[in-house]
Amino acid sequence: MTSSRPTRYDLDRHGLRSVVEEVAPGAPPYRTNQVWDGLHRRMLEPEELTDLPVPLRSALGGHPSLVPALIPERAWDTDDGQTRKWVWRLSDGARVETVLMHYPNRSTVCVSTQAGCAMACSFCATGQAGFDRNLRIGEIVEQVVRAARAAGATGRRVSRVVFMGMGEPLANYDNVWGAVSRLHADLGLSARHLTISTVGMVPGIRRLASEDLPVNLAVSLHAADDALRDSLVPINRRYPLAMLAEACREYVVAKGRRLSFEWALIDGVNDRAEDADGLAAFVRPLGGHVNLIPLNPTPGYPVLGSPPLAVRAFRDRLRAANVNVTVRQTRGREIDAACGQLAARRP
């Protein structure tokens, strides 16, 4: 189920042309191009489009199809202002979160693709909350626009987008790919700076391999044997590890892009030597890179993340097995904005 009311970034060019003709009958076609360019490349509000006549600007700003999709409910900053999280309310009352992260050489926005999530991963706050609905193209794109405007106000530029917020992106495939296409073609973001995350939706991975844009794929793995992964990531019961590995191999062959594998380290659960060995055996044939993430706390999962000593030992065992591995810097934990913590609630 999706919300039925369209908003400004749900419109394609034809739909926007209809709006322009409605509020300004007889307007030349280039007016539509000006509005489209202003909303996307320049990321302006309709009232800020100073290359349009004032009456047209005002009429566009009041048109119901050009209202924002995202109603800001609250925003928090942490990490000395380098991380910001927004909670947005949508037109039907659903709520989602977006996280903007600044680094020395880039700014990245983490967007949600669903309100809630149906994957039911036990250690993830979004999965614990359950599923509400898929987000539309415009609701996804507008998250990037809002974050980019906030970054621009501080002299920064969003150059990367990761589809790692609330929801399973490949369970909302058509709208996610529509948003990817819009971000690339109209906001000017490089496909190589767009990363789609999945817990292992094999049909979606195969569809992604057939697309024309070489986006990055990140697979949330978390376990390298089926019994453990069945309990941590229930979708594994439908698409077990052998099937997932084959789909990943097809993606690598089709795209020539290095895969990333996310591994949330959980104390005493998946941080043992045998877990590292199983992960190495899974990743090496695929030439993948592993991102280790000490589990972030969530209310519905009582087990803690691995302590620093265990994280280092796990990393070093992977390196000894010739696996490329990084321990990801945790950002936004204090405001429930870190990996696995997004649930559209107040911290």
C-alpha positions, 0 to 999 in steps of 0.5 A: 500500500502507498499513500495516494496523494502525489507531491512535487517529486512524484510528477514526471515532466508530462505531469508537471507540464499539466500543472503548469498549463493548469495554472498558466494556460498558454504558457510556453513549453520552456516554462515547464523545463524551467520549473523542472530544472529549478526543482531538481538541479537547483533544488528550489521551492516553487516560490524561489524560482526567480526566473519565472513571472511572480504570478506563475511562481505564486500559483505553482507554490499553492498548487496541491500537486506541488506541496512537499511530501515531507512534513518536518516533525523534528531534527537532531544534530550530533557528532559536533554537528556532523550528523543530522537526523530528521523525522518526517511525517507523510501525508497519511501520517506515516513517519520516516527518518533521514540521516545526513552525515558530513565527512572531511571530503564528502557528505552522504545522505542515508534515505528511507525507502519504506515506512517500517520494514517487513524483513523482521531482522531481530536486531534492527529497530526498523524490523522490530517496528513492523511494516507500514507501506512503501514510499513513492518515488517523490518521497524518496527523492525529496529526502535527498533534496531536503538533505542537500539543501541543509548541506548547502546552507553550511557550504557542503554538497551532498555527493553520495546517497545510500539507500540504507535507512528504514525499509528493504529497498529491493522490496520496493523495487520500482519506486527505488529504481525510479528514484535512482534514475531521477537522482542520476539524470535530474539531480546530477548524482553519479551512479557510482555514488549511489548505493542500494542495500539489501538483506538478500532479496535475490530477485531484486539483485538479479533485476538490479544486475540488468539495469543500465546504471552501475550503482553500488550494491551492499548486502547485509549478511550478518551470518555465513551459515544458514542456521544462524542467518535464518534466525538473524535475517528471516528472509534467508529461509526463502533465499538461502546463502547459496542462492544469494551467493549466485545472485551476487556473482551474477551482479559482479559479472554484469556490473564489474563493481565490487560488492560490499557486505555488511556485518553487524558484530553481535557479542557472542553470536556472530563474532567468533573465529568460525564466523570470521572463517565462514564470512571469508569463505563466502566473500573471497570468491566474490571479491567483496569488501566487508564492512564491520559494524559493532551492533548498535543498541535497540530496545527490542534486542537485548544482546550487545554489540561486540566489544572493541577487542573482539572487533579487532580480533574479527577484523584481523582474522579476516585480513589474515584470510586475505579479505578486504575489511573496514570497521565502520565509524559509528555515527549518530548513536546518541540520537538513534541515527546509527545503523539499525536504529531508525524507527521514527521515534524520539530518542 
